[in-house]
Amino acid sequence: MADEETYSLIFSSLKHPIRRKILRMLRDDELTFSQILEILAIDSGHLSYHLENLGDLITHSSDGKYMLSSFGMAAVRLMSGVEEHGTPKASKHKNRMNASFRIFSIILAVVLLLVSLYSANLTTRIDQPFLDLPRTFASSSSQPFEFNLTLVYGNSESRISEPNGFLIVTHELANTINEWVRYPLILDFEFNKTYNIAVTVRDPSNHVVNAGPLQGDGGNFGVGLGAYMSQNGTYQVEIENANNDWLYGNMTLHVRYEIFQRPLFYYGLAGVITTSLYPMIVLLVWLWTKKSTS
């Protein structure tokens, strides 16, 4: 074999990881085809291809085993010298680069996930008046003050007073996953003297919300009932007077209009989906790298 062909064969073999492994194995011992196949854990056709491409770097012993030729020994010495002087530094540097990249990518994925979750749940609130419904108030300890508040969904908005309460006709709430509306109830009172009352609200599903006992020296005061008009039907408001005599005054029922929005919801959702694909991307990169080095 000419020198140029020999060097070309040696260097091409040193570039391939499997052929380097075969040369190292044969440096230590003579091996059969089956032994090499078992150690490398590859298919026989793949091994035959690499053995054939090693050419004059390997030969057969008298008992048919594979062994290094004089060219193969020179290739192993050359490989050992290169690894001793240059490869470890390059390999260590490459390993450090790969480890840094993996750590950085994991940190980046965690940060993106946290930002995405925050964005998906970030909620803004707009609160504004909707209705102010005034009523006169008179109640004794044995006669609670009661009135109805009926919500009806229609094509237009109107407010109609009734003898026993109020009728509200408004557009149906079009709530979505990133925007919804609710109507909280607030009561303002003005009594002629010291008061001691309790307020009960029943929604159309007969769910009860209680506010009280409420006590004071009269004058103006307001209380949020913790109740919301969120469904079609009649809401019953009952004000119980715990005083020993009649209590008179004015009352205004305020219906507020609250709009809740998640302006970054879909951006956050896209980020969550992207970060959830991160493990799959890492697996595909690993499989591709493993295949390219085999």
C-alpha positions as CSV (number, residue, x, y, z in Angstrom):
1,M,0.0,0.0,0.0
2,A,1.4,3.4,-0.9
3,D,2.2,5.8,1.9
4,E,-0.5,8.3,0.7
5,E,-3.1,5.6,0.7
6,T,-2.0,4.3,4.1
7,Y,-2.2,7.8,5.7
8,S,-5.6,8.3,4.1
9,L,-6.9,5.0,5.5
10,I,-5.5,5.7,8.9
11,F,-7.0,9.2,9.2
12,S,-10.4,8.1,7.8
13,S,-10.5,5.3,10.4
14,L,-9.5,7.7,13.2
15,K,-12.4,10.0,12.3
16,H,-15.1,7.3,12.8
17,P,-15.9,6.3,16.5
18,I,-16.8,2.7,15.8
19,R,-13.6,2.1,13.8
20,R,-11.6,3.7,16.6
21,K,-13.3,1.3,19.1
22,I,-12.4,-1.7,16.9
23,L,-8.8,-0.6,16.7
24,R,-8.5,-0.2,20.5
25,M,-10.1,-3.6,21.1
26,L,-7.7,-5.3,18.7
27,R,-4.8,-3.5,20.3
28,D,-5.4,-5.4,23.5
29,D,-6.3,-8.9,22.1
30,E,-7.2,-10.9,19.1
31,L,-10.9,-11.3,18.7
32,T,-13.4,-13.2,16.6
33,F,-16.2,-11.6,14.6
34,S,-18.8,-12.7,17.2
35,Q,-16.7,-11.3,20.1
36,I,-16.5,-7.9,18.4
37,L,-20.2,-8.0,17.6
38,E,-21.1,-8.7,21.2
39,I,-18.9,-5.9,22.6
40,L,-20.1,-3.2,20.1
41,A,-23.8,-4.3,20.2
42,I,-24.4,-3.5,16.6
43,D,-25.9,-5.6,13.8
44,S,-23.6,-8.0,11.8
45,G,-24.0,-6.1,8.5
46,H,-22.9,-2.9,10.2
47,L,-19.9,-4.6,11.7
48,S,-18.9,-6.2,8.4
49,Y,-19.0,-2.8,6.7
50,H,-16.7,-1.2,9.2
51,L,-14.2,-4.2,9.2
52,E,-14.1,-4.0,5.4
53,N,-13.3,-0.3,5.5
54,L,-10.5,-0.8,8.0
55,G,-8.7,-2.5,5.1
56,D,-5.0,-3.3,5.7
57,L,-5.2,-1.9,9.3
58,I,-6.4,-5.3,10.4
59,T,-5.6,-8.9,9.4
60,H,-6.4,-12.5,10.5
61,S,-4.4,-14.6,12.9
62,S,-3.6,-18.3,12.2
63,D,-6.8,-19.3,14.0
64,G,-9.0,-16.9,12.1
65,K,-9.3,-14.1,14.7
66,Y,-9.0,-10.4,13.8
67,M,-5.8,-8.7,14.8
68,L,-3.9,-5.5,14.0
69,S,-1.6,-5.4,11.1
70,S,1.6,-3.3,11.3
71,F,-0.4,-0.4,9.7
72,G,-3.1,-0.9,12.4
73,M,-0.5,-0.7,15.1
74,A,0.8,2.5,13.6
75,A,-2.7,3.8,13.5
76,V,-3.3,3.0,17.2
77,R,0.0,4.7,18.2
78,L,-1.0,7.7,16.2
79,M,-4.5,7.7,17.8
80,S,-3.0,7.4,21.3
81,G,-0.7,10.3,20.6
82,V,-3.4,12.5,19.3
83,E,-5.7,11.7,22.3
84,E,-2.9,12.3,24.8
85,H,-1.9,15.7,23.4
86,G,-5.1,17.2,22.0
87,T,-8.3,15.3,22.3
88,P,-8.8,15.5,26.1
89,K,-8.7,19.2,26.2
90,A,-11.0,19.5,23.2
91,S,-13.3,16.8,24.7
92,K,-13.4,18.4,28.1
93,H,-14.1,21.8,26.5
94,K,-16.9,20.3,24.4
95,N,-18.4,18.5,27.4
96,R,-18.4,21.7,29.4
97,M,-20.1,23.5,26.5
98,N,-22.7,20.7,26.2
99,A,-23.3,20.7,29.9
100,S,-23.6,24.5,30.0
101,F,-26.0,24.4,27.1
102,R,-28.2,21.8,28.8
103,I,-28.3,23.7,32.0
104,F,-29.1,27.0,30.2
105,S,-31.9,25.4,28.2
106,I,-33.4,23.9,31.3
107,I,-33.3,27.2,33.1
108,L,-34.8,28.9,30.0
109,A,-37.6,26.4,29.8
110,V,-38.4,26.8,33.5
111,V,-38.5,30.6,33.3
112,L,-40.6,30.4,30.2
113,L,-43.1,28.1,31.9
114,L,-43.3,30.4,35.0
115,V,-43.8,33.5,32.8
116,S,-46.4,31.6,30.7
117,L,-48.4,30.5,33.8
118,Y,-48.3,34.1,35.1
119,S,-49.4,35.5,31.8
120,A,-52.2,33.0,31.4
121,N,-53.6,33.9,34.9
122,L,-53.0,37.6,34.9
123,T,-56.4,39.2,35.4
124,T,-57.5,42.8,35.1
125,R,-60.7,44.2,36.6
126,I,-62.9,47.1,35.5
127,D,-65.6,48.2,38.1
128,Q,-68.3,50.7,37.2
129,P,-71.8,51.6,38.2
130,F,-74.7,49.7,36.5
131,L,-77.9,50.5,38.4
132,D,-78.9,52.6,41.4
133,L,-82.3,51.5,42.7
134,P,-83.7,53.7,45.6
135,R,-86.4,52.6,48.0
136,T,-88.0,53.8,51.2
137,F,-87.6,51.5,54.2
138,A,-89.9,50.6,57.0
139,S,-89.6,47.5,59.2
140,S,-90.5,46.3,62.6
141,S,-89.0,43.4,64.6
142,S,-91.9,41.2,63.6
143,Q,-92.1,42.3,60.0
144,P,-88.9,42.0,57.8
145,F,-88.6,44.3,54.9
146,E,-88.5,42.3,51.6
147,F,-88.3,43.0,47.9
148,N,-87.4,41.1,44.7
149,L,-84.8,41.9,42.1
150,T,-85.5,40.0,38.9
151,L,-83.0,39.6,36.1
152,V,-84.3,38.8,32.6
153,Y,-82.1,38.4,29.5
154,G,-83.5,40.2,26.5
155,N,-82.5,42.0,23.3
156,S,-82.3,45.4,24.9
157,E,-81.5,47.0,28.3
158,S,-84.3,48.5,30.4
159,R,-85.1,48.9,34.1
160,I,-88.7,48.7,35.3
161,S,-89.9,49.3,38.9
162,E,-92.4,46.9,40.3
163,P,-94.6,47.2,43.4
164,N,-92.6,44.4,45.1
165,G,-89.2,45.1,43.6
166,F,-87.3,45.7,40.4
167,L,-87.2,44.1,37.0
168,I,-84.0,44.3,35.0
169,V,-83.9,43.4,31.3
170,T,-80.4,43.3,29.9
171,H,-78.2,41.5,27.5
172,E,-77.2,38.0,28.4
173,L,-73.7,37.6,29.8
174,A,-71.3,36.4,27.1
175,N,-68.6,34.9,29.4
176,T,-65.5,33.3,27.8
177,I,-62.4,31.7,29.3
178,N,-60.5,35.0,29.1
179,E,-63.3,37.5,29.8
180,W,-66.3,37.4,32.1
181,V,-68.8,39.8,33.7
182,R,-70.6,39.8,37.1
183,Y,-73.0,42.1,38.9
184,P,-72.2,42.6,42.6
185,L,-74.9,43.9,45.0
186,I,-74.3,46.8,47.4
187,L,-76.8,48.4,49.8
188,D,-76.7,52.0,51.1
189,F,-78.9,52.9,54.1
190,E,-79.9,56.1,55.9
191,F,-81.9,55.5,59.1
192,N,-83.6,57.8,61.5
193,K,-82.0,56.3,64.6
194,T,-79.8,53.6,66.0
195,Y,-80.2,50.4,63.9
196,N,-79.5,46.7,64.3
197,I,-80.3,44.8,61.1
198,A,-79.3,41.7,59.2
199,V,-79.5,41.2,55.4
200,T,-80.2,38.0,53.5
201,V,-80.0,37.4,49.8
202,R,-81.4,34.4,48.0
203,D,-80.5,33.8,44.4
204,P,-82.7,31.9,41.8
205,S,-81.1,28.6,42.9
206,N,-82.0,29.4,46.5
207,H,-78.4,29.9,47.5
208,V,-78.3,32.1,50.6
209,V,-75.9,34.9,51.3
210,N,-76.1,36.6,54.8
211,A,-74.7,40.0,55.7
212,G,-74.8,41.1,59.3
213,P,-75.6,41.8,62.1
214,L,-75.1,45.4,61.1
215,Q,-75.2,48.0,63.9
216,G,-74.8,51.8,64.1
217,D,-76.2,55.1,65.2
218,G,-78.1,55.9,62.0
219,G,-76.9,58.2,59.2
220,N,-75.5,56.9,55.9
221,F,-73.6,53.6,55.6
222,G,-73.1,51.1,52.9
223,V,-72.5,47.3,52.9
224,G,-71.4,44.9,50.2
225,L,-73.6,41.9,50.3
226,G,-71.2,39.4,48.8
227,A,-73.9,38.4,46.4
228,Y,-73.7,38.6,42.6
229,M,-76.4,38.6,39.9
230,S,-75.0,36.0,37.6
231,Q,-78.0,34.0,36.5
232,N,-81.4,34.6,35.0
233,G,-84.3,34.7,37.6
234,T,-85.5,36.4,40.8
235,Y,-83.3,37.4,43.7
236,Q,-85.0,37.9,47.1
237,V,-83.6,40.5,49.4
238,E,-84.7,40.4,53.1
239,I,-83.8,43.0,55.7
240,E,-84.5,41.9,59.3
241,N,-84.9,44.5,62.0
242,A,-83.6,43.4,65.4
243,N,-84.8,46.6,67.1
244,N,-87.7,46.5,69.5
245,D,-89.7,49.1,67.5
246,W,-90.1,50.4,64.0
247,L,-87.2,51.5,61.9
248,Y,-87.6,54.0,59.1
249,G,-85.2,55.3,56.5
250,N,-84.1,55.3,52.9
251,M,-82.3,52.5,51.0
252,T,-80.5,52.4,47.7
253,L,-79.6,49.1,46.0
254,H,-76.5,49.5,43.9
255,V,-75.8,47.0,41.1
256,R,-72.2,47.3,40.0
257,Y,-70.8,46.1,36.6
258,E,-67.5,44.2,36.9
259,I,-65.5,43.1,33.8
260,F,-62.7,40.6,34.3
261,Q,-60.2,40.1,31.5
262,R,-57.1,38.0,30.9
263,P,-55.4,40.0,28.2
264,L,-52.3,37.7,27.9
265,F,-54.2,34.4,28.3
266,Y,-53.5,33.0,24.8
267,Y,-49.9,34.1,24.8
268,G,-49.5,32.3,28.1
269,L,-51.2,29.2,26.8
270,A,-48.9,29.1,23.8
271,G,-45.9,29.3,26.2
272,V,-47.2,26.5,28.3
273,I,-47.7,24.3,25.3
274,T,-44.2,25.1,24.0
275,T,-42.5,24.3,27.3
276,S,-44.5,21.1,27.6
277,L,-42.9,20.0,24.3
278,Y,-39.4,20.6,25.6
279,P,-38.8,17.0,26.9
280,M,-39.9,15.6,23.5
281,I,-37.5,18.0,21.7
282,V,-34.6,17.0,23.9
283,L,-35.4,13.3,23.2
284,L,-35.4,13.9,19.5
285,V,-32.1,15.7,19.6
286,W,-30.6,13.0,21.7
287,L,-31.8,10.3,19.2
288,W,-30.5,12.3,16.3
289,T,-27.1,12.8,17.9
290,K,-26.8,9.1,18.8
291,K,-27.7,8.1,15.2
292,S,-25.2,10.5,13.7
293,T,-22.4,9.1,15.8
294,S,-23.1,5.4,15.0
